[in-house]
Amino acid sequence: MNQNNPKVAIIMGSKSDLHVMQDAADVLKELGVNYEITVVSAHRTPDRMFSYARAAADRGIKVIIAGAGGAAHLPGMVASLTHLPVIGVPVKSSNSIDGWDSILSILQMPNGIPVATVALNAAKNAGILAAQILSTADEYLSQNLIAFKEDLKKKVEDSAREMEAN
């Protein structure tokens, strides 16, 4: 755990997923959103996953970002244990079938257990989506997101001008 009063939990099935999931932490930090980050494996530590997911809301967590590779059961299992929104990040792992196994495992949830799913290795988008969810009740965060998106727009416009000048 790395920040006081976290609103977003970033979890992953293995520490080897950190190189992807760090992007969610980085964008949340940039936007001013408190988060925590840890490893919770659906397959190797199911009791930890159960207790973590069931206690998240009581600890003040509002959104869970769950990254997993391979069979990628973590996001769906966590979603089945909590009423909080869960954003799944499919991770292309060493045992992955080009990432498709992870994508489909997270995307193909049964009715009643939704998991918002971002693109393969797109933890940054998961962080932005978590912030957007939180911003519906936080004007300061809304303004941070507006500025963030304006900066994205400016970078594209600057790139276009630079390319057109050559």
Secondary structure, 3 states (H helix, E strand, C coil): CCCCCCCEEEEECCHHHHHHHHHHHHHHHHHCCCEEEEECCCCCCHHHHHHHHHHCHHHCCCEEEEEEECCCCHHHHHHHHCCCCEEEEEECCCCCCCCHHHHHHHHCCCCCCCCEECCCCCHHHHHHHHHHHHHCCCHHHHHHHHHHHHHHHHHHHHHHHHHHHC
